[in-house]
């Protein structure tokens, strides 16, 4: 049975249900939670280092391969060895496509700061992200954007428009990832994707989703002291994780908004377009 959220994302396993969930676990992804909002890390430092190392090696090896392919194609063209020339043209095209796909993944790991936290406010039903532009799931990109590795997207979403799905990574280790599908209001049409919980084995990929759902519906199974920073350590959390990362001032205030009216007042005060 296919996903109800279309277009369906590659590697889809299942759609996830919202609401209270007994399958829950913040693990080491939860940074901070209080009665208004929680913050989950989405990229651990160890993962960043590991994947950056692998991708840098792949990038370094691809450059001489492309250079040699071009040289051989020109030499074979002069010799009129058409069959061999076509083979190396195919290799060149494959190398360029691989490089085109590799660069965003490399940027994803090199330019993610402080784990790229995602913020959930249960009083206003808003979700906030501040992440590398290359953190998303686009495949087709304007190559000119590769010249802007620090490009960010900073957005506010409605929790009601975010739907969870689990996808697999097609590897022999069968690791799963939880994705938030951003849908047009009151539809199943997907317009964006947000990474929630990457690369977990088996049932582990459902635990963070369960914790977030419990938090958003005020279920006590989501403990406010489950995170790295305890509920009374909000100042330390913002100082270490939020400060200096380009979060708009109004958005940081909105983390703690307790109603739609308070959120509207914050936006009006900071001249934020609704």
GIDA-V41791 format. One record per residue. N is the residue number from 1. SS is DSSP state (H for helix, E for strand, - for the rest). NEAR is the number of other C-alpha atoms within 8 Angstrom. Layout:
[[N	SS	NEAR] [N	SS	NEAR]]
//
This chain:
[[1	-	2] [2	-	4] [3	-	9] [4	-	7] [5	-	10] [6	E	9] [7	-	6] [8	-	9] [9	-	7] [10	-	5] [11	-	8] [12	E	11] [13	E	8] [14	E	8] [15	E	10] [16	-	8] [17	-	5] [18	-	6] [19	-	7] [20	-	9] [21	-	9] [22	-	6] [23	-	8] [24	-	14] [25	-	8] [26	-	11] [27	-	6] [28	-	7] [29	-	10] [30	E	14] [31	E	13] [32	E	17] [33	E	16] [34	-	9] [35	-	5] [36	-	12] [37	E	13] [38	E	12] [39	E	12] [40	E	11] [41	-	13] [42	-	13] [43	-	11] [44	-	8] [45	H	7] [46	H	6] [47	H	8] [48	H	11] [49	H	9] [50	H	8] [51	H	10] [52	H	11] [53	H	8] [54	H	8] [55	H	11] [56	H	9] [57	H	8] [58	H	8] [59	H	11] [60	H	8] [61	H	8] [62	H	10] [63	H	8] [64	H	8] [65	H	10] [66	H	11] [67	H	8] [68	H	8] [69	H	12] [70	H	10] [71	H	8] [72	H	10] [73	H	11] [74	H	8] [75	H	8] [76	H	12] [77	H	10] [78	H	7] [79	H	6] [80	-	6] [81	-	9] [82	H	8] [83	H	6] [84	H	8] [85	H	12] [86	H	8] [87	H	8] [88	H	11] [89	H	11] [90	H	8] [91	H	9] [92	H	12] [93	H	8] [94	H	8] [95	H	11] [96	H	9] [97	H	8] [98	H	8] [99	H	10] [100	H	9] [101	H	9] [102	H	10] [103	H	10] [104	H	10] [105	H	10] [106	H	12] [107	H	11] [108	H	11] [109	H	11] [110	H	8] [111	-	9] [112	-	12] [113	-	7] [114	-	8] [115	-	10] [116	-	12] [117	-	11] [118	E	13] [119	E	12] [120	E	14] [121	E	15] [122	-	12] [123	-	10] [124	-	10] [125	-	11] [126	E	11] [127	E	12] [128	E	12] [129	E	12] [130	E	13] [131	E	11] [132	E	14] [133	H	9] [134	H	10] [135	H	8] [136	-	9] [137	-	7] [138	-	6] [139	-	5] [140	-	4] [141	-	6] [142	-	6] [143	H	7] [144	H	6] [145	H	8] [146	H	9] [147	H	6] [148	-	7] [149	-	9] [150	-	7] [151	-	7] [152	E	8] [153	E	9] [154	E	9] [155	E	7] [156	E	8] [157	E	9] [158	E	9] [159	H	8] [160	H	7] [161	H	11] [162	E	11] [163	E	12] [164	E	12] [165	E	13] [166	E	15] [167	E	14] [168	E	11] [169	-	10] [170	-	7] [171	-	6] [172	-	4] [173	-	5] [174	-	10] [175	E	12] [176	E	14] [177	E	15] [178	E	15] [179	E	13] [180	E	12] [181	E	14] [182	E	12] [183	E	15] [184	-	10] [185	-	6] [186	-	6] [187	-	6] [188	-	9] [189	E	9] [190	E	12] [191	E	8] [192	E	7] [193	E	11] [194	E	10] [195	E	12] [196	E	11] [197	E	12] [198	E	11] [199	E	9] [200	E	11] [201	E	10] [202	H	8] [203	H	7] [204	H	8] [205	H	16] [206	H	11] [207	H	12] [208	H	14] [209	H	13] [210	H	14] [211	H	15] [212	H	10] [213	H	12] [214	H	16] [215	H	12] [216	H	11] [217	-	9] [218	-	8] [219	-	9] [220	-	7] [221	-	9] [222	-	12] [223	-	6] [224	-	11] [225	-	9] [226	-	11] [227	-	13] [228	-	8] [229	E	13] [230	-	12] [231	H	10] [232	H	6] [233	H	8] [234	H	10] [235	H	6] [236	H	8] [237	H	12] [238	H	9] [239	H	8] [240	H	7] [241	H	8] [242	H	9] [243	-	9] [244	-	5] [245	-	7] [246	-	6] [247	-	11] [248	-	6] [249	H	6] [250	H	9] [251	H	9] [252	H	9] [253	H	9] [254	H	9] [255	-	11] [256	-	9] [257	-	13] [258	-	9] [259	-	8] [260	H	9] [261	H	6] [262	H	9] [263	H	12] [264	H	8] [265	H	8] [266	H	11] [267	H	12] [268	H	9] [269	H	7] [270	-	7] [271	-	6] [272	-	7] [273	-	5] [274	-	3]]
//
